[in-house]
Amino acid sequence: MSKYNITQLEKYSEIFKALSNPNRLRIFLQLVSCCTPGTTCETDPEFRKCAGEIGQHLDIVASTVSHHLKELRKAGIIRMERKGQKVECWVDPNILEELADFFSDGTTKKI
């Protein structure tokens, strides 16, 4: 029997659906590589990347990058904040804990 209720399973399903796209997975990996264990990506500006910077490392047009970022945000994987003309993106720090807990079968300690 699963330890997850239907709401939790739906949330994980949305996360995995968003990450199933290769470009969105590449974006996530770019952003998560900035987060070292024990840091909070949200509050540390050096862990944020601008949407334009993310797009430079992908061979896709800016509008497509924007779409992928929107899907990642909708799934609760990343957060975004407009700073003037730039949009800063970072991994939601809670999602890393949730995914670690999911893949470790619930044996990860909550901080």
C-alpha positions, -999 to +999 in steps of 0.1 A: +000+000+000+013+034-009+022+059+018+010+087-005-026+100-008-042+108-041-033+145-038+003+138-032+004+113-061-011+139-084+015+165-073+044+141-080+028+131-113+027+168-124+064+172-113+075+141-133+053+151-163+070+185-163+105+170-160+097+144-187+104+169-214+142+169-222+145+207-224+126+212-191+149+186-175+179+204-189+166+237-174+160+221-141+195+206-140+210+239-149+192+255-120+197+227-095+234+227-101+235+261-085+221+247-053+247+232-030+235+211-001+226+233+029+220+264+009+187+281+002+184+289-035+156+313-029+175+338-007+209+335-022+211+357-054+241+338-067+219+307-071+195+325-094+197+325-132+181+349-156+157+334-181+179+348-209+210+331-194+192+298-192+182+301-229+218+307-240+227+271-231+198+256-250+194+255-287+158+267-286+142+301-291+134+325-262+096+320-265+101+282-261+124+287-231+097+310-216+071+283-222+092+256-205+099+279-175+062+285-172+055+247-171+082+242-145+068+270-123+032+256-128+044+222-115+060+239-085+095+230-094+109+265-099+102+300-087+105+331-108+107+368-100+108+398-123+136+423-117+132+451-141+135+436-176+150+404-163+132+374-149+152+355-123+146+318-118+156+293-092+147+259-079+121+258-052+142+245-023+113+225-009+110+205-041+145+191-036+136+178-002+103+164-015+120+146-043+147+133-020+120+120+003+101+104-026+131+086-039+144+075-005+111+059+003+104+084+031+136+078+051+150+113+045+148+136+076+127+167+071+147+199+080 
